[in-house]
Amino acid sequence: MEKISLIIPFYNGSGYIKDAILSAINQTVPFSEIIVVNDGSNEQESNFVKGLADRYKLNYKIKQNGGQSSARNAGARISKSQYLCFLDQDDILLPEHNQVLIEGIKKQAEYMQGVVYANFCRAEADMSIYSRMSRPKKLLIDVNDRSIYSFLSQDIHILPSAMIISRNAFFDIDGFDEKFRGYEDDDLALRIFIRGYHITYVDKEVYVWRRHSNQTTNSEVMMSSRLNYITKWCDYLYDNTVDIKKVRFLLYKRFRSAIYHDLVKASSPSEYIIAKNIAELFYNKFADLQSIIYKIKYLYYYNKSSKKWTEK
C-alpha cells in the first residue's frame, strides 16, 4: 500500500486547527503519519497545538517563523512516506481525499507521478459551503496543450490541500519557494511541469477551503507575492524552445487587471503604498506591451487611488 505523509503548517491558528486534524485522522485511506509544523506561534498558541499533537499522537515540530512555504518544506524534510500531502490549518479534508487521489495515481500507465490533484469546495468560517470549485472549463492539464504557455496564462488551481505529490519529485524541484506567501502553488506546479513529471487531474472534490478574515488573499503579502511570481517567471532561464516574448505577454495579460485594481481596492495607507509601488514596477516592466487603452486605464487607476488616499 502507498504511504502518505500529511504536513500541516500552524501559525496562531487555534480556532481552526482541531477541525483540520480530525479531518486528517478520519480518512478512508489513512495517512502513515501526520506532521504538525509550528511556524513560530506565540506561547499560548504553541501550548495549545502541542496539546493536540500529544492527544492525537502526531509528529510535532517547532521552528522559527518563516512562512507557510517554509513550514511545509520543514515538515517534508522529516517525512518518511513516498507521497506528501499538505493541509492548511483552517481547512479540512473530505473523508475520501486520500482514496480519490491514490486511485488517480494507480490509473496512470507510467508510474512517474509528480502530482495528482482534484477539486475543492469553498465554505464560510462556520463550514457552510457556498460554492463547489471545479477546474476551469479548459482544463489546465489538457493532453492537447501541455505547454508552458498554458500554465502561465491562467490561475493553475493545483492547490496544496487538493493534491498528492511524489516525495521524490518534491525534493527534485527543491520544494516550495520560500520567498512566496501566495502563488507558491502555481510556482510549485510550474516547476514540476518543467521537470517533466506527470500531472494528473481527478474530477472529484477532496477538500474544503474555509474563508475567514485572517487570510492573506488581497493583502499586502499577496500583492508582494504576485510581483515575485511575475518577476521570477519573466526572468526564468528557459531553454531555447521557449518564446520569451510570448511568456512576457501572457504574464502581462494575466495580471494587468489585478495589479491595477489593487490600487483602487487598497483598504489602508500601507496597502495603497505597496499597490502603487507594484503597479509602477509592473507598468515599467511591460511598457512595450501596453496599448494606449491600458496606458489610459493605468493612469486612471493611479490618479483615482492617489486622490482617494491623499485626501484623507
N, C-alpha and C positions, 0 to 999 in steps of 0.2 A: 504493500500500500504506500502511496506517495505521502511523504511527511511535509507538513506545512507549519511554518512559524509565523506568528502574528506579532507585529510590533505596534504598540500604542504609545505615541508621544503624549506626555502630560505636562501641562503648564497651568497651574492655578485653575483647574477645571473641576473642582469637587462637585459642582452642581450637576454634572452630566456623566462623569467617568464610570459610575457604577452601572448605568444602563449599557454603556459600551462593553464593559467587561462581561456582564451577564449575557449579552447577545453573542459574544465570542465563545463563551462556555457552552451555550445551548445550540451548537451546530450539529446537524445530522451527520456530517463527517467532521470529527473533532480535530482541533489543532494539536500538533505534537507538543507545542509549547506556546505560551503567551508571555510576551515580554513587555513590561511597562517601563518606559524611559522617562524619568522625572527630569525635565529640562530646566532645572534651576528654580523651582517653585519656592514660595515663601515657607516658613517653618510650619505654620498651621496646615497649609495645603499638603506639604510633604508628609506630615504625620498622618493625614487622612488617607492619602493614596498608599502609603506604606502599610497602613492597617488593612486596606482592601487586598493588597498583594499578599499579605500574610494569610488573610482569611481564605482566599481562593487559591492559595499555593501557586502564585505566579512568579515568574522570574522578574526581579525588580532591580533597576539600575538608576543611579542618580548621577547627574552631570551638571556642569555649569551651563547657564543659558546660552544657547546658540541658535535657537530657532527650530522649527518643526523638521526641516530637512536634515539638520544636524542630528536631531534626536532619532529620526528614522535610521540614519546611517549608523549611529551608535548601537541601536538595537540589532540591526542587521549583522554587524560585526560579531556579536556574541551569539547569534542564532546558530542552530545546528541542523536545520532541515534543508531539503533540496529546493523547496519553494518558499517564497516570502509573501506575506500579506501585510498591509498597513491599514490601521483604523484610527481616524481622528477621535479625540477624547469625547467629543459631543455628538457623535453619530452612532448608529447601530447597524450591525449586520443582520440581514434576514437569515432565518434558520438554515436555508439551503445554499447560502453563499458559497461555501467550500465545495459542496456537492456539484453545483452547477458549473463552477469554474474548472474543477478537476475533470469533469466529463468533457469539457471543451478541450482540455489537453489531450485526452485519450482519442478524440476524434481525428487528430492530426496524423497523417500517414508518416510524416517525418517527425522525429522526436527531438528537434532542436528548437524547443519553445523558448520564446522570450517572454511574452506577455499574453495572458488570456484575460479579456475584460468584458464587462456586461453593463446592464442598465442600473438606474437608481431612481429612488423617489425623493421628493422634497417634502419636508414637514416643518411645521412651526415648532417652537420650543417645547410645547406640550405633546409633541409627537403626532399631532393631527396632520395627516397627509393632504397637501394641497395641489400636488402635481406629480405625474409619473413621467420621468425623463428617459426617453429612449434616445438612440443615436440620431444624428441629423438624417434627413431623408436620403441624402447622398452619403452613404457610409464612408467613414474615414478609410477603413481598410477594405477597399474595393479591389478585387482581383484584376480589374481592368485599369486601375490607376494607382499603382504602388510607387508613386514618385514623391520626391521630397517636396515638390510644389503643392501637392495635395495636403501634406502636413502643414506647411507654412501658411496656407491660405485660410485656415479655419481653426476654431477652438477645438482642440483634439478630443477633449472629454474622455480621456482614459484616466479616470480618477483613481488615486491610490487605494481607496477603500472598496472599489469595484473591480479589483484586479488581483490576479496571482502572477508573480514574476519569478522566473528561474533565478535561484541564488547565484548561479554561475554567471548568468547574463548580467545580473545586477552589479556584481563586482567587476565584470569585464568592462563595463562602462563607467566604473567608479561611483556608482550610486547616485543619489540626489546631489545636485549642485547646491552647495550650502549658502551661496550668496542670494538664492531665491527664497522669498517668503510669499510666494504667489507665482503661478506659471511654472512651478517646479515639475508638475505632472506633464505639461506639454513638453518641457525640455527633456525629461527622462524618456518619454516615448519616442521623441525625435532621435535621440542618441541610440536607443535600442534599434530603431529602424535603420539608421545609417550603418550600424554594425552588422546588419544582415539577419537579425533574428526574426522568427515568426511572430506576428501579432494577430491574435485571433479574437473575433467578436462573437459573443453569445447573446442572443436576443431575449434575455430574461432579466428581471430585476433582482439585485442581490444585496443592496443596502439602502439605508435611509439617511439622507443628508438633512441635518437639522439646522434651521435658520434661527439665529438669535443676534442680539445687538453687539456682542463682543467679537464678531468675526471680522476678518481683515478685508473683505470684499469692499471695493471703492474707498478704502482707507489710504493714508499716506504710504503705508507699507506696500499695498498692492500697486499703487501707481509707480513706485520706485522699481518694483519687480518687473512691471510691464516694460519699463525703459531698459532694464537689464536684459530682458529677453530679446527685445528688438535689436539692441546693440550686439549681443552675443551672436545672433544668427545672421545679422548683416555682415559681421566681420569674421565669421567662421571660416576656417581654412578648408573649403570644399575641394573636391577633386576637379579635374579639368572637364568633366562631363556636365557640371552644373553651371547653368546660366546665371551669373551673379546679378545681372540686370533684372532678370525675372524674379529672383529672390527678393531684391530690394523693392520691386513694385508690389509683390504680394504682401510683404510686411507693411509697407506703407498703406496699401488698400485695406488690409485687415484692421489696422489700429488707428487710422486717422480720425474716425468719428469718436472713438473712446478718448483719445488724447485731447481733442478739442472740447468735448463735452465735460471732461473733468474740470476744466476751467470754470464752467458755469455751475457744476454740481458741488463745487467745494463748499464745505459746511463750516469752515473755520479759517482764520487768517493763515495758520500754518499749512493747512491743506491747499489753500489758494497759492501760497508761495511755491510749494512743491509742484503743483499742477502747472503754474505759469512757467517755471524753470524747465519742466519736462516738455511742455508744448514748444518752447523756444528751441530746445535742443532737437526735438523731432522735426520742427519746421526747417531748421538749417540742414539737418542730415538728409532730408528728402526734398530740398529746394528745387532740384532739377525735375522732380516728378509732379510738382504742384501745378495743377491747372489754374487758370485765372479764377475759376469758380471757388476752388478750395483756398486760394490765397485770400479771397474776399471773406470766405467763411472764417478763416483763421483770425483775420483782423477784427471781424465782428465779435467772435467769442472773446478774443483778447481784450478788446475795448469794453465789452459788456461786463466781463468779470472784474476788470480793473476799476471800473466805475462803481461796481457793487461794493468792493472792499475799501476803496479809498474814501467813500462817502460815510463809512461807519465811524 
